[in-house]
C-alpha cells in the first residue's frame, strides 16, 4: 500500500484539534501534551495502516483516544485519573478571574471523560454526531446521548434547582427517546 | 363537526420533541462560549518544536 504523500501534513494540520481532545480527556495541560505526542508517534508507526481517502481526522482521533485509554489502564495501579487536581485544568490567569468560567472549568472536570470529550468535540470542534461517532468508535446514538447528558449535567450543576425542575419534566421524554433530536452541525 | 380518520388527515406530524425553552437555549449558548474560551487557547498555542521535529524526522526517513 502506498502512503499518501501528504500524510505528515495532515498530522500537522490536525494537531490543534488533537490538543483540544487531549485536554478534554486528561484535564491537564502537561498530560495533554504528552498524550498528543504519544498519539502522533503511534500514528507515525501505524501510517501504513491508514487507507488514503478515508477519514484521516477520525483515524487520528481514535488513535489518541485509544492511547488515552491504554495510559489510563497502565496508571490505574498508582493514580486514578479522576483524582487529577482540577486546578491543573485552567491555567490562564485571565480566565481565573471570571467566576462563571471558572465554575464551568471546574464542572467540566467532574463529567465522565467520554462525555467531556464528546461535548468538546461537538461544541468546540464543530463535529457532527456522525463524525463524533466515527472518531470515538461508538454508535451515533451513543454519541448524541453523551453530548446530551453532558449538557444537561452541566446545566444542573451550574444552574441548580431551576435546571433540575426542567430536567424532571424532560425525564419522561428522554426515557422514550433517549437519543434526542437530529443534529448535524455544532 | 366532521370527523376524519387519522389515516386521511393531512396535518403535519406533531414534533416528537418539544422546542427548547428559552432558558435551555440561553444556557447552551453560554456553554458554547464558555467551552470556546476554555479550549480555544490550547488550540492556538504554537506546536512544540520537539513534536514538529518528530514528524519531520519521520517524513525524511
Interface residues (C-beta under 8 A of the other chain):
Chain A: X8 X11 X12 X15 X16 X17 X19 X20 X23 X24 X29 X32 X33 X36 X37 X40 X41 X44 X90 X92 X95 X100 X101 X104 X105 X108 X119 X120 X123 X124 X151 X154 X155 X158 X159 X162 X163 X166 X173 X177 X180 X181 X186
Chain B: X16 X17 X18 X21 X23 X24 X27 X28 X30 X31 X32 X34 X35 X36 X37 X38 X39 X40 X41 X42 X43 X44 X45 X47 X48 X50 X51 X52 X54 X55 X56 X58 X59
